[in-house]
Amino acid sequence: MKQAAPVLLLVLTLVFAFAQQSDPLYWAYPVDPPSTAKPHPPSNKGQHVPGSSATFTKAQIDNGLPDWHPKDHPPMPSVVAKGQEPSLYPCGYCHLPNGLGRPENATLAGLPVAYITQQLADFKNGLRKSSVPQHLPTNLMIGVAKQCNADQVHVAATYFASLKLKPWIRVVESAIVPKTHVAEWMLIPSNPAGTEAIGDRIIELPEDLNRTELRDDRSGFIAYVPVGSVQEGKTLASGTTGKTVRCSVCHGDDLRGRLNVPALAGRSPSYLVRQMNDIQNGNRHGVQVGLMKPAVRNLTVKDMIALAAYCASLQP
């Protein structure tokens, strides 16, 4: 029976991988494969990242928020740094102390307080969910929104709104990309390494996987996008093709946001594709979403990829 577990795991993983990759947007909604392996206890060995004198064990990183660079940001309020027992995660664990987050999460840095507050209300009230029910990061946000009180929401929103949105994602047009698989709800390079055609996908990867796994908030991401997609997205965003409206009408001339409308420039392209797809499929509602429905109604997956690639390529 001991030999059966690895075989079962391999079969489950292969079946899962086939089912997931048959979905044209599996890369935008990475879902961890099933596992029958027993979890290993986290190491108590001290971990380090470049440019930081701090030391955290893997156990501390897995069970709390490591603040590697406390001078890079204002003091974090308790709800951002520690959350609340028994099950309210620290906001900074997923969104990082700098508010830039990872591809499976939203970038919150610089978003208006009112916008962040409204999104938490939409999660709480069932107006915002994922087109892929197994997408854990979205489900965790729904759970967090239901647990937060109004004061915690306001404090967290004020903190993230105070942060500056900085360059975090390097966009590279390429016909060939590294082979990847899903782990920790994002794409990571496969081992052994290999390459494959990008097709109609965005492959968003950590610049340094080890630093990302340690939640180093100075280590960003690289997004491979199809050749020509940035220019295609710029044309679509201009509203001249008839497929969608001009993005700058609401999001500002430089797509850096306007009033209570979020910035698009420099944001995760995987995240942007998820939002367009969720709105198109009727899985995201809310106060401002009505304005987005006509904008995404006629978009194909390829169109969404192009728009997301263009927005991500812009200076935030």
HUVENMO-V707450 format. One record per helix or strand of 3 or more residues. SS is the DSSP state (~ for helix, > for strand). FROM is the first residue (numbers start at 1). LEN is the number of residues. Records with the same first field share a line. If there is no record, write none. Layout:
BEGIN
SS=FROM-LEN, FROM-LEN
END
This chain:
BEGIN
~=2-20, 58-6, 70-3, 78-4, 91-5, 113-12, 136-12, 150-12, 209-5, 229-9, 248-4, 269-12, 289-8, 301-13
>=169-5, 176-3, 180-4, 186-4, 195-3, 203-4, 221-5
END
